[in-house]
Amino acid sequence: MLLNDLRWYTVGDARILKIQDLMLAALSPEQLLPDWDEATALQIYPRLPETLDSSETKVLLSVHSWLIEDRGRKILIDTGAGNNKARPAALYFDHLQTVWLENLMLAGVCPEDIDFVLLTHLHVDHVGWNTRLQNGIWVPTFPNARYVFSRAEYDFFSNPAHDSVRNKTSFMTRADSVDPIVRAGLADQIDVDGSDFLEGISFHPTPGHTPHHASVVLRSGVEHALFTGDVMHHPIQVCVPEWSAVFDADPQTAIISRKWALNYAVEHDATVFTSHFPMTSAGRVMTDDQNMSWSFL
């Protein structure tokens, strides 16, 4: 899906653009969110069809990156699913051929221009374009960038004790999309504690989806942007944060993290940039009499 609308968002002096990789329509709402109740959903989120495919039976899940231009830096938040990668246990990511790289260049950015790649977690659809295949070898896509991610997350997906059925694809992903970055000396593995890694940019612990998942905050002037990663997969989770996704390793912890992210967005009037919401994937968390709702931008 080639970019046909370069819709930049501004947060303070920063500019932010969605770089599309692919759109999935593989799961029903009940499959994505096991606690889903149709009557409740239609009552509290009347624009629900906007998030479904044309048959209105499958949830639209966007896979994309966020490009940030800020303070002379070009930054990517997550890198999508990548091309040519074997994913036998996750067939909708198996040996893809997408135009993500072309979309990046349509935005006027070459891979060599990227200064930092910030990874919310190390799942298949968030780190795939870290590397690309050249002469049969996985090489860093962004040779001049520092790739920043949780040290604890990398350790978790490197420990054979965690190589379970649930994590099988993540271990394959680590081998072809993260290990080459580490071997190339381009990785900055950090402790996720909410402190600034770069001026105006901080990683905040939001575990549950993975044990060491992080969300990223960008501050520019008095304005805030919150990159949620996989704290949420569907806008209805803003209204009902107690509904965790089937992909969450620890659903109860994911609820706590989701509520933290939503409260952060409200308290700081943050623009929220999600990882899987369809349409623009960006929006705001609205409040009315203590209830929260989602509004796309």
C-alpha positions in Angstrom: 0.0 0.0 0.0 1.9 3.1 -1.2 1.5 6.3 0.6 -0.8 8.6 -1.2 -1.3 11.2 1.5 1.7 12.5 3.4 -0.3 13.5 6.5 2.2 14.9 9.0 1.2 15.5 12.6 2.9 18.2 14.7 3.6 17.9 18.3 5.4 21.1 19.4 8.2 21.5 16.9 8.3 17.8 16.0 6.7 16.3 12.8 5.3 12.8 12.8 4.3 10.6 9.8 2.8 7.1 9.6 4.8 4.7 7.4 2.4 1.9 6.3 3.6 -1.7 6.1 0.4 -3.7 5.7 -3.2 -4.0 6.8 -4.5 -7.3 8.3 -8.1 -8.5 8.5 -7.6 -11.9 10.0 -9.5 -11.9 13.3 -13.0 -11.4 14.4 -13.5 -9.0 17.4 -14.2 -12.0 19.6 -10.9 -13.6 18.5 -8.9 -10.4 19.1 -10.6 -9.5 22.4 -11.8 -12.7 24.2 -14.0 -10.7 26.6 -15.8 -9.0 23.6 -19.5 -8.4 24.0 -21.3 -7.2 20.9 -24.1 -5.4 22.6 -21.7 -3.6 25.0 -19.4 -2.7 22.1 -22.1 -1.2 19.9 -23.4 0.8 22.9 -20.2 2.4 23.9 -18.4 2.7 20.5 -21.1 3.6 17.9 -18.5 4.1 15.1 -17.4 0.5 15.4 -17.8 -0.3 11.6 -14.8 2.1 11.0 -12.6 -0.5 12.6 -13.9 -3.5 10.6 -13.4 -4.8 7.1 -16.0 -4.5 4.4 -17.8 -7.7 5.6 -17.9 -6.1 9.1 -16.8 -9.5 10.6 -13.0 -9.0 10.8 -11.0 -6.3 12.8 -8.7 -4.1 10.7 -5.3 -4.1 12.2 -2.7 -1.8 10.8 1.0 -2.6 10.8 3.2 0.5 10.4 6.0 2.6 11.8 6.0 6.2 13.0 8.6 8.5 11.5 9.6 11.5 13.7 11.6 14.5 12.6 12.6 16.4 15.7 15.6 18.6 16.8 17.5 17.6 13.7 17.0 13.9 14.3 15.1 11.4 12.1 13.6 8.7 14.3 11.6 5.6 13.7 9.2 4.1 16.3 9.1 0.3 15.5 9.8 -1.1 12.0 6.8 -3.2 10.9 7.0 -6.8 9.8 9.7 -6.8 7.1 10.1 -8.7 3.8 11.3 -12.2 2.9 11.2 -13.5 6.4 10.1 -17.1 7.3 7.3 -17.0 9.8 5.8 -20.5 9.6 3.8 -20.1 12.9 2.4 -16.7 11.9 1.5 -17.1 8.2 0.2 -13.5 7.6 3.8 -12.4 8.2 5.4 -15.2 6.2 7.7 -14.2 3.3 6.0 -10.8 2.9 6.6 -8.4 0.0 5.4 -5.0 1.1 6.3 -1.5 0.0 7.2 -0.2 3.5 10.7 0.9 2.3 9.2 2.7 -0.7 6.8 4.5 1.6 9.7 5.7 3.7 11.4 7.1 0.7 8.2 8.7 -0.5 8.4 10.7 2.7 11.8 11.9 1.5 13.8 9.8 3.8 16.4 7.1 2.8 17.5 4.3 5.2 20.9 6.0 5.7 19.1 9.1 7.0 17.7 7.5 10.1 19.5 8.4 13.3 17.5 6.3 15.8 15.2 3.3 15.7 13.2 3.0 19.0 11.5 -0.4 19.6 8.6 -0.7 21.9 9.1 -4.5 22.1 10.5 -7.3 20.0 7.5 -8.9 18.4 7.4 -9.9 14.8 5.4 -7.0 13.5 7.5 -4.3 15.3 11.1 -5.2 14.4 10.9 -6.7 10.9 12.4 -3.9 8.9 15.4 -3.7 11.3 17.1 -5.8 8.7 16.8 -6.7 5.1 18.2 -9.5 3.0 21.3 -8.8 0.9 23.2 -11.7 -0.8 21.6 -14.2 1.5 22.5 -12.3 4.7 20.4 -10.2 7.1 22.0 -6.8 7.3 20.9 -3.6 9.2 18.4 -1.6 7.1 19.5 1.6 8.8 23.3 1.4 8.9 23.8 4.8 10.5 21.1 4.4 13.3 21.3 3.5 16.9 18.6 0.8 17.6 17.2 1.3 21.1 15.3 -1.3 23.0 14.8 -2.9 26.4 17.8 -5.0 27.6 15.4 -7.1 29.7 13.1 -7.7 26.7 16.1 -9.0 24.6 17.3 -11.2 27.4 13.8 -12.7 27.8 13.6 -13.6 24.1 17.2 -15.0 24.2 16.6 -17.3 27.1 15.9 -20.9 25.8 13.6 -21.4 28.8 11.1 -19.0 27.2 11.1 -20.7 23.8 7.5 -21.8 24.1 4.7 -22.2 21.5 3.6 -18.7 22.2 7.1 -17.3 21.8 8.2 -19.4 18.8 7.8 -16.7 16.2 9.5 -14.1 18.6 12.6 -16.3 18.8 12.8 -16.6 15.0 12.3 -12.9 14.8 15.1 -12.2 17.2 17.4 -14.3 15.2 16.9 -12.5 11.9 15.8 -9.0 12.9 17.5 -8.2 16.2 20.7 -10.4 16.6 22.2 -8.9 13.4 21.8 -5.4 14.9 23.5 -6.5 18.1 26.4 -8.2 16.1 26.8 -5.0 14.1 27.3 -3.0 17.2 24.3 -0.8 16.5 22.2 -1.7 19.5 21.7 0.4 22.7 20.0 -1.9 25.2 18.5 0.2 28.0 16.8 -0.1 31.3 13.2 1.1 30.8 12.6 3.4 33.7 10.9 6.6 32.3 14.1 8.6 32.1 15.2 10.5 29.0 17.3 8.4 26.7 17.4 11.3 24.2 16.5 14.9 24.8 12.7 14.9 25.0 12.3 11.1 24.5 11.7 8.5 27.2 10.8 4.9 27.4 8.1 4.0 30.0 7.4 0.4 31.3 4.1 -0.9 30.1 4.4 -4.7 30.6 1.8 -7.3 30.0 1.7 -7.6 26.2 5.3 -8.8 26.6 7.1 -9.0 29.9 9.1 -5.9 29.2 7.0 -4.0 26.8 7.6 -0.2 26.7 5.7 2.9 25.5 7.6 5.9 24.2 6.9 9.5 25.1 8.1 12.5 23.0 8.0 15.9 24.6 8.4 19.1 22.5 7.8 22.4 24.2 4.7 21.9 26.3 3.2 19.2 24.0 3.4 15.4 24.4 3.1 12.5 22.1 2.6 9.0 23.4 3.5 6.0 21.2 1.6 3.2 22.9 3.1 0.1 21.1 0.8 -2.8 21.8 -0.8 -1.5 25.0 -4.0 -1.4 22.9 -5.0 -3.1 19.7 -8.5 -1.7 19.2 -10.1 1.7 20.0 -12.7 0.1 22.2 -10.0 -0.7 24.7 -9.9 3.0 25.5 -13.5 2.7 26.7 -13.1 -0.8 28.2 -9.5 -1.1 29.3 -10.4 -4.3 31.1 -10.6 -6.1 27.7 -7.2 -7.5 26.9 -6.1 -8.8 23.6 -5.5 -12.5 22.9 -1.8 -11.5 22.1 -1.2 -10.3 25.7 1.1 -12.7 27.5 -0.1 -11.4 30.9 -3.6 -10.0 30.5 -4.0 -8.6 34.0 -0.7 -6.8 33.9 -1.7 -5.5 30.4 -4.8 -3.9 32.0 -2.7 -2.0 34.5 -0.4 -0.8 31.7 -3.3 0.2 29.5 -4.8 2.3 32.3 -1.5 4.0 32.9 -1.1 4.9 29.2 -4.7 6.2 29.1 -4.3 8.3 32.2 -0.9 9.6 30.9 -2.6 10.7 27.6 -5.4 12.5 29.5 -3.2 14.1 32.1 -0.7 15.5 29.5 -3.3 16.1 26.7 -1.0 13.9 24.6 -1.5 13.0 21.0 -1.6 9.2 20.9 0.1 7.3 18.1 -1.0 3.6 18.2 0.6 0.6 16.6 -2.5 -1.2 15.2 -5.6 1.0 15.1 -6.8 1.4 11.5 -7.5 4.6 9.6 -5.0 7.3 10.7 -3.9 5.2 13.7 -3.5 8.6 15.6 -5.9 10.3 17.9 -6.8 11.6 21.3 -8.3 10.1 24.5 -11.4 12.0 25.4 -13.0 12.2 28.9 -16.6 12.8 29.9 -17.8 12.3 33.4 -14.9 10.0 34.2 -15.5 7.9 31.1 -12.8 7.7 28.4 -13.4 7.4 24.6 -11.2 7.6 21.5 -11.3 10.2 18.7 -9.3 9.7 15.5 -7.3 12.6 14.2 
